[in-house]
C-alpha cells in the first residue's frame, strides 16, 4: 500500500548516512507509537499495529523520499533491519497526482459509500456516531464552546453537507461560524452513567444529510464549568481517527485561549483533497492495476455469504444488539505472543480465529470477511477530521481441520494483500466485477481489532477524555471487534441483527472463537 499523489521532498534521502536515517525513522516511530526506539526494538513489540504501520510507511515515503512498502515493514520489523533495507531502496519520487479537482462538489468514495448505506438503511440513525468528551478539572464552559468553533473552522468536514442535485448528492461546505451548542445543566454533577443516558437520548434523532453541520452538540455544565461535550455526528464526516483529532485539537485550542493566545485555525487539507487524488490515481495505470488485482482475488467466492439460507425480516432490520465476551488474561498474553512470533498483528490472529469459528458454525469454508481500512494513506490525511474508512472483503479459505498456524499464515497473507490495495474503493471493485460478468459478493460479516484506550488531552488545569459511546446499531449481519485495553486486557464485542441471530448464537460463536485462540496458542482454560 502506497501513498497516492503525495509530494516527496526533492532528492529524498539521497546521501543520508545510516545514523541520520536511523534517527529519522526512530523519530517517526516515536511520534506514532509514543516510545523511543533503539536499534534492536521491534515495531510491533513497541505497540505498533497494522494501522500505525500504514502511517509509518506513508511518512517514510513523504518525509524521507524512500519508496518503501507495507510489506517491507512487516518483513523487517526491527529498527536496524528496516533502516538497512531502506538504504537499498530507490530514492526517486514517483509522479504526483493533482492536489485539486475541478469537480469540487464530488463526494469521496468513502463519503459516498456511507451516504449510500445510510440511504438504504432501515433506521435513519444507523450511521450516527455518539461521542462523549468528558472534562475533568476546571474548564470554563464558554471557553470549550469557543474551542469547538475553532476546530470546526479548521476542518471542512465539520462544515460539510451533501444536498441532492437531482438524484445525486453533492458536497457543500459552509463558511466557518460558531456552531450551535445546546447547554444541559444538571442538578448534580453527572457521572458516567448519566452521560451515557444523555448521549443515548440524542442518538435517536436523525441528522439531515442536506444541512450542515452534520453534527449536534450538547454541552453538559455544572454552573459555568464544563462537564462534558456530547456530539451526535454522522459517519459521513467522522471516523475513529477523527475522534482522536477532535480531542487533541479541542485541548490545544482551550490551552491557547487560556494562555491569552490565538488558536491555530490554519485549514488542513480535508476529504475533498484526498478524494481528488484518489480519483486521479484510480484513472492511472497503478490504480487500474490495483482494482484488477483485488477483483481477481475474489473470483469464485460464494455470493451469499455465511448465512445463505437466512434473509432478515423487517423486524430484524429495524434493530441491532450487542454482546460482550471476555478473553482471559493468560489467553490475551498468549495471543499477542503468537502474533509476534508469526510476524502478524492482533487483528490477523483474531481474524484467523473468527474465520475458524464462523466456518465451524456455518459450514461455509470460503469466507469474505469485511475489514475497515483507515483510508489515510497520505500523511496529510492522517491529520484531517472526516470519513476516510474503506471497508473491503478479506477472503479467508479454510481447509477443514488444520493447524491454526496455517490459518493464521493465510489470514496474514490475505490481510497484507488487501492492505496493499486499500485505496481501491469498494464501489470500484464492484464495478470491475460487474464488468467481468462476475457476481458481486456480499459483505455481511466483519471483523476488526482496536485499541480502546481513550484519546486524552492533558492541560494545565483540565483533562479532556474522549470516547465513542455504544449505540447498539448493527450495520451488518454480524461484526466482531477484538478490543484491547492493555497488554493483558482483551474483550470480544459482537454486534448482530436480532431475529437473524440470537444471543445464544453469539455466545456459541464466542465459545468457538475462544476455542480457536486456545487451540492456536496451546492455552488451557483458566480455572478460578
N, C-alpha and C positions, 0 to 999 in steps of 0.2 A: 504494500500500500504506500503510495507516494503522495506528496502534496500536489495540488493542482494549481498551476499558474502562479506559484509563489516566486517572487523575485529574489534571487540569491545575490549575495554580495560579489561584486566583480573580483575574480581571482580566487574567491572562496578561501580554502585552507592552504593554498599553494605556498610552500616554503615554511609552513608552520612546523616547529620541532616537536618531538614526542612529549616532553614535559608540558609545553604550552597547549598541545592538543588534549593531553590528559586533563589538565586543569579546566579547559573549556568544556569537555564532556562531563567532568565531575560537577561543574557549576550547573549545567543543565539538569543533571540528575538531582542535585540538591534542591533546585528551585521547584522541581516536580514532586519529589518524594519527601523533602524536608530533612534528609540525612546526609551528612558529609561522607563521601565515598572515598575509600582508599583503593590502591591498585587491585587488590585481590577481592574486593567486595563484589557481590552478585546483585544485579539489578532487582531481581525478584525477591531475594532474601532481605533486601533493604526495605521492601514494601511495595515494589513496583507491580503492576498488573498489565493486562492487555491494553487498557485504555491509556495508561501512562506511557507504555511502550510506544503506542501510536504517536503520542505527543512528543516523546523524546526523539523519535525518528524525524518528525516534521521539523523540530527545532534544529537538529543537527544539519538537516538539508538546508534550512533557511539561513542559520547563523554562521555555519562553517563551510557551506557550499560543497558538501560532500554527498555524493549520490548513494546514500545508504538506504537499505530496505528494512522492513519489519522482520523479515527472515534473518537478516544479518544480526539483529539484536537478540532474537530468540536462540540463535545458534552460538552466540558469543556473549553470554550474559555477564561475565566478569569484566570489570572496567578495563584492565590491562589487555585482555583478549580483544575486546571491541576496539580499543584505540589502535592496537597493532593492525587490525583488519582495516580500519578507516584509512590508515596510511597507504593502503594498497588500492583504494578506490579512486575512480576519476573525480576530479575537482571541477570540471567544466559544467556550468549551469545549463540546465535544459531550457528550451524556449519558453517564454512567458505566454500566458493566455491573457485575454483582455481583463482589465480590472473593472470595467464598466460595461453596461449593456444598454443598447438603445431602447430596449423594452423595459423600462424601469418599473412597470406595473406588473410584470410577470411574477408569479409565485415561484419559490424554490421548490425543488422536488419534495423536500421534507414537509414544507408548509402545505403543499397540495395534497400529499398523502394523508396528512391529518385532517385537512379540510374535507376531503372526500369521505374518509372514515367517519367523521362527525356527521356528515350529511345523511349517511345511511344507518347510523347507529340508532337503535330503538329508543335509547334515552338521550335527550338533548344535553344532558350533563355528563355523558360518558367520557368526554375528553377534557374535563376540567381538572385542574391540579389545585390542591389545597395546601397552602404554605403558612406555617406559623413561625414568625421570627420573635422569639422571646427576648425580653430585655431584663438584664439583671444589673442592679446598681442604680445609679441616679442619672437619668437622661430625660431632658425636657421633651414633652410630647410635641410641642410646636417645632422643635429642632429636628426630631425624627421625621415628622411630616414633610418639612422642607428638604431633608436629605432624600426622601423618596422622589421628590420633584427633581432633584439633581440627577439621580440615577435615570429617571425617565427621560430627561433631556439628553443624556449621554447615549442611550441605547434606543435606536429607532424601532426595534421590535415592540417595545412597550408603548409605542405611539402608532402602531400599525393596525389597520383593519383590512378586511377582504370583502368589499362590496361586490355585488354581482353586476357585470356588464352583459346584458342578455342572460345567457345561462352560465357564463364563466366568471369565476372570482378574479378580482384584480387587486393588486396591492395599493393601499392608500396610507401614506404616513402623514400624520397631522403635526403641526408646529409644536415645539416644546411649550409646556404650560404646567402649572401646578395641578396635579391630578386631584380629583375629588376623593376625600377621605372621610369616612363616617366615624365619628367618635362613639365609643362604647365605654361608659363609666359604670364600673361595678361597685356595689355597696361595700364589698370587701375585696382585697387583692385576690384575683383569681389564681387557682392552682392549675396544674397541667390538665386535669380532667375537665375543668370548666373551659379552658382554652380550646380543648378538643371539641367540646359541645358547641362553642361559638363557631368554630371552623365548620363543623358538620352542618350547622344551620344554613350557612351561606352556600354550601356546595350543591344544595337542592335547587338553586335558581340558575337557569341557563345564562350564558354570556352571548350577546348578539355579535356574530362574526362580522357584521357590516358596520359596526360602530366602534371607533377607537375611544379609549384603550380597551384591549381585550382582557382587562382585569378589573376586579373590585377590591377596594382596600378598606379595611376597618382597623382603627387604632384603639386598642383597649388601654384605658388610662386609670390611674389612681390619683385623682386630683389633676395636677399639672404634670405628673410623672407618667412617662410611657411604660406600659407593662408588656405589651406585645403588639406586633403588626401582623394582621391576618390578611392574606391575599388569596383570592379565588381567581385563577388565571387560566386562560385557555392554552392547551398544549400546543396549538399552532404557533405560539410566540414564546414558548418556555419549555425547558427540559431540565434534566438533573444538574448539568453543569451551570445552567442559569441560576439555580438556587445558590450555589457556591459564590458566583459572581455578585449576586444581589446582596448577600450578607457582607461580603468583603467591601463592596463599594458603599453600601449604606453606612458601614462603620467608618470608612475613610472620610466620607462626606460629613458625618457627625463630628469626627475629630477635627476636620478643617474648620467647621463652623464654631466649635467650642474654643478653638485657638484664635478665633477672630480672623481667620484667613478665608480664602475663596476655595470652594470645592472644584475639583478638576471636572470640567464639563466638556472636555475635548471629545467629540463624537468618535466612536470606534466603528470600523467597517462592519456592517451588520449582515444579516442573512441575504439581502439583495445582492451584495457584492460577491458573496460565496456562490450564490445561485448563478450569477452571470458566468463566473469562472467554470462552474460545473457544466453548464450548457456548452461552453466553448470546448471543454475537454471531451465531452461526450461526442461532439461533432468531429473531433480529430481522430487520427488513427489509433492512438493509445486508448481512448475511450471506447471506440468501436470494438477494438480487440478485447477489452475487459468485459464488455457486455456479452460478446460471443462466447468467451471462456466460461463465464458464470452460467449462461444459459445452457451450455453444453454439459455442465456438471449435473444438471437436473434431468437430463434425458432418461426416460423410463421410470421416473419417480411416480408412485401411485398418486392419483389426483385427489382422492377423497380424504386423505389424512388418516390419523389413527382411530377415528371413530366413524368408519364408513357406513354403518347402519343407523347412525343416530342423526337426527335433524332437530335442532331446538324448536320448541313451540314458542308462541308469542309470549307465554308466561315466563318461559326460560329466558328469553331475550331481554326482559324488562329489568332484570336484577342480576347482581353479582354477589358472590360470597367469598370469604377468605378464611384460611385455616393456617395456623402456625404449628410447626413441629420442631422439636429440639434436635440438635446434634450434640451428643455429649462431648465433654472436654477432651477426653482421650482420643476419640474419633476425629474431632476437629483438628487436633495436632497431627494426627496420622495422615489425614487427607492433605494437609499443607506439605508435610514431608514427602509424601508420594508425588505430589505435583512437582516439587523442586527436583526430585530425583529423575523424573521423566522429562524435564525441560518443559513443563507445562505450567498452567496457571490454575488458580482455584476454579475459575469458570470452566476450563477444559475438563478438570476432574469431575466437577458437578454435572456437566453436560453428559459425560460418559455414563455416570450413574443414572441420570434422568432417562437417557435412551434405553438403558438396560431395564429399568423399572417399567417404562412405558411399553416396550416391546413385550416384556413378560406379562404385563397386564392385559394388553390388547391383542397379542399375537401378530402384530404388524412389525416386521423387522427392517423395513426400508422407510425411514422417517425423515420428514422435513421439519426441523425444529427452528422456530424463529429466534433470532438474536438481534438485539438492538445495538447497533454500532453508533458511536458518537457523532460521526459525520464531520468532526472538527479536525480535518487532516492538514490544515494550514495553521501556522502559529497565530495569525490574526483572528481566526475563527474561534480559537481557544478562549478569547477574551471578550466575546460578544454574547450578550443575552439574546436568546432566540431559540427556535426549534431547528436543530440540525440532525437529529437522530434518524437513522435509516434502519428499518427492520428488514433483514434478509434471511432466507432459509439456509440453514446449515444441514447438509444431507449426511445422515448417520446410518450406515448399513450394519446390521447385526448378522451374526452367522451362527445362531443357536448358542448352546452353552459353549463358552470360550473364556480364556483368561481375561480378567478385567484389564490387564496391561495392554492387551491387543485392542480392546475397545477404546481405551484412553489414547493410544497411539493414533488411531483413526480419527478420534474426536479432535485431537491436537492438529493433525494434518488438515482436516476439513475446516476447522476454525481459522487457521492461518490462511488457507486458500481464500475463504470468503473475506477475511480481513484485508487481504491484498486487493480485493475487488469491492471494498465497502463504499467506494464513491459511485458505484453503479446504483441508481435509484431502482427500487423495486418495480416501478411502473415501466422503466426502460427494459427491465428483464422480462416482464410480462409481454410487452410489445414484441420483443425479439422472439419469444416462444410462439406467440400467435402467428408471427410472420413465417415461422418454420413449420406451422401446422401442428405444433406440439401442444397438448393440453396443459393448461397452466395449473400447477399445483396450488392447493390452498395452504396457507399458513394458519393453522388453527391452534397450535400449541407453541409455547415459547419457554425459553429458559434464560436466566441471567444470574450473574453473581455481582454483588455490590457491597461496597464498604458503607455501612450505615453510620459511620462517625459523622456527627452533625457539623456543618460548617459553623465556625466560630470566629468572631472578631472581638479582640480584647482591647478596649480603650483604657484610658487612664482612670475613668470613673464609672465605666459601664462595660457590659459584655452583650453582644448580640449572638444568639444561638438559633440557627435555622433548622427547620425540619419540614419534610413533606408529610402531611397527615394522611393516614389510610382513608380511602374513600369507599372501599368495598366494590369498586367498579370492576367488571370483568370484560375487557375489550376483546379477548379471545376465549375459546372454549376452556383452555387450561394454561396457566402460567405458573412456573415455579421460580422464585427468587431465592438464591442462597445468600443470606445476609450475614456479613461479617462485622462484628463489633469489637474486634480484637483478635489476637493470635489464637485464643482458645474458645472463642465465643462465635458459634455458628447457629443459625436458625434457617429452616426452610419455610418460606412464606408462599403459600399456594393461593391463587385466585382461580375461580371457576364459575361456570354457569349452573346454578341450581336447576334441577329438573333433568338436565343432560347428565350431570354428575351429582353425587350426593356427598355429604360429609364423610360417610363410611367409605365411599370410593376413594376419597382423597387420603383418608387415614391409611387405607390399604396401599395406595401408591407411595405414600411417605414411608411405610414399612419396607416396601420393596426398594425404594431409593436408599434408605439407610442400610439395608441388607447388601446392596451392590457396593456401597462405600466400605462396608465391613469386609466383604469378600476381597475387594481390591487392596485393602490396607492390611488385611490379616488381623483386624482388631476385634476382640471379643466384646460382647455386650457387657457394659458396666453394671455391676451389682452393688446395691447400697447395703 
